Amino acid sequence: AAGVIQSPRHLIKEKRETATLKCYPIPRHDTVYWYQQGPGQDPQFLISFYEKMQSDKGSIPDRFSAQQFSDYHSELNMSSLELGDSALYFCASSLGGSSTDTQYFGPGTRLTVL
Amino acid sequence: GENVEQHPSTLSVQEGDSAVIKCTYSDSASNYFPWYKQELGKRPQLIIDIRSNVGEKKDQRIAVTLNKTAKHFSLHITETQPEDSAVYFCAASGRGAGSYQLTFGKGTKLSVIP
């Protein structure tokens, strides 16, 4: 079965640079979520989209923005990168826009900021 | 917002023994409680979930119980195997209309000793 696809899988950036992470949800899924996971920590919710509209916002820095496109893929744009942004970034997708929908996680993008 | 507490943070069991992980949540509006298994550097993988209209769910060696009155839920793994060793996260979601972010517990590192 098709899974969530994330690209790139690894990304190395310098401080103050920008980065764009991409997420392709499971086919027919209409909701996308972004999570950030630091070393040894639990995933922290950043932002989500349902049917191409922002549906919820968590602890996402103002330096980050995201959107969901007409084909349902999503991109997380990160600017003025800081050392503390180094983390695993997971995208998850679900179908239905309900609070009880199962969220399926992608393999993640490991971002390293030097 | 929702707060999820998870115990214990580490758990070591002998192969074949049972493991129990417990979580409590704060928001009585939460109505979806998934459990994820995460190996080092990998994606969180859903192992079982429960919705607020049931009190218990079982899938082979894994079971989850939910007590909405007390606002706690538990994961039970029987006949543990070395490949069960991983970090396990509980999560909760469901707070009204819109998208539904998962709030995770801090995780339990399970070690199954052969």
Boltz contact constraints between the chains, C-beta under 6 A:
constraints:
  - contact:
      token1: [A, 42]
      token2: [B, 89]
      max_distance: 6.0
  - contact:
      token1: [A, 42]
      token2: [B, 104]
      max_distance: 6.0
  - contact:
      token1: [A, 42]
      token2: [B, 106]
      max_distance: 6.0
  - contact:
      token1: [A, 42]
      token2: [B, 107]
      max_distance: 6.0
  - contact:
      token1: [A, 43]
      token2: [B, 104]
      max_distance: 6.0
  - contact:
      token1: [A, 45]
      token2: [B, 101]
      max_distance: 6.0
  - contact:
      token1: [A, 48]
      token2: [B, 99]
      max_distance: 6.0
  - contact:
      token1: [A, 50]
      token2: [B, 99]
      max_distance: 6.0
  - contact:
      token1: [A, 55]
      token2: [B, 98]
      max_distance: 6.0
  - contact:
      token1: [A, 55]
      token2: [B, 99]
      max_distance: 6.0
  - contact:
      token1: [A, 56]
      token2: [B, 98]
      max_distance: 6.0
  - contact:
      token1: [A, 56]
      token2: [B, 99]
      max_distance: 6.0
  - contact:
      token1: [A, 56]
      token2: [B, 101]
      max_distance: 6.0
  - contact:
      token1: [A, 58]
      token2: [B, 101]
      max_distance: 6.0
  - contact:
      token1: [A, 99]
      token2: [B, 31]
      max_distance: 6.0
  - contact:
      token1: [A, 99]
      token2: [B, 32]
      max_distance: 6.0
  - contact:
      token1: [A, 99]
      token2: [B, 93]
      max_distance: 6.0
  - contact:
      token1: [A, 99]
      token2: [B, 94]
      max_distance: 6.0
  - contact:
      token1: [A, 99]
      token2: [B, 100]
      max_distance: 6.0
  - contact:
      token1: [A, 100]
      token2: [B, 32]
      max_distance: 6.0
  - contact:
      token1: [A, 100]
      token2: [B, 51]
      max_distance: 6.0
  - contact:
      token1: [A, 105]
      token2: [B, 43]
      max_distance: 6.0
  - contact:
      token1: [A, 105]
      token2: [B, 44]
      max_distance: 6.0
  - contact:
      token1: [A, 107]
      token2: [B, 43]
      max_distance: 6.0
  - contact:
      token1: [A, 108]
      token2: [B, 43]
      max_distance: 6.0
